[in-house]
Amino acid sequence: MFNQNKKIALVLHQICDSRESIKYFEDVEYDIFKNIVSLIKELEYKNKITLTFDDGYISDYEIVFRDLLKNNILGSFFIVPKYIGKKNYLTWPMVREMSEHGMNIGSHSLSHKDLTKINADELNIEINDSKKIIEDNIGKNINDFSFPFGKKDINSLNTVIRSGYENIYI
C-alpha cells in the first residue's frame, strides 16, 4: 500500500523530439513524457508525485509547462540563473509565468558547477546567489535545491541547509 505521507520525485532533464536528440540519461522523448503525464493524471495520489526538470531548458516552457497545465499537474523546475536568457534556455518572463501558474521553481546552483570541487567562497556564491537571484526575479521564496550532476559532499550539503533550503534533491 502507498504511504500517503511520502512523495515520489521523478527526475527528468529535458523533453526531446526524438531519440536522436537525447543527450543525457534523464532526457525523455516527448511521446514517453506524454505517457508519463497520462499515467500520473489517472492516479489517485497524483499530488504525491513530483516531476522535476533540471537546468531550465526551453522545452520546460514550450512543452512541459503546457502539458502539465493542460493535465492539472504541477512540476518542479530547477533553474540555473546564469543560463537564463541563453539560447535553448528559459527567460525570466517564462520562469515567472510558470511560477504564477503554480509550478515550483527551485535552484540548481548559480552556474551549474560541480559543488564538490569548489572552495567554500565559491560554494556560498553558487548556492546563496542563485537563491537570491531567483527570488528577486519571481517574487517568491525559493525552498528547493537540486544538486548539479547529483553530486554532493558534506560541505555542499551543509551549505545548502544553512542557506535555508527546505527540500533537497540529489
Helices and strands as residue ranges (DSSP letters): E 8-12, E 15-16, G 19-21, E 28-29, H 30-42, G 46-48, E 49-55, H 58-59, I 60-65, H 66-70, E 75-79, G 81-83, H 92-100, E 104-107, G 115-117, H 120-124, I 125-129, H 130-138, E 144-146, G 148-150, H 154-162, E 167-169
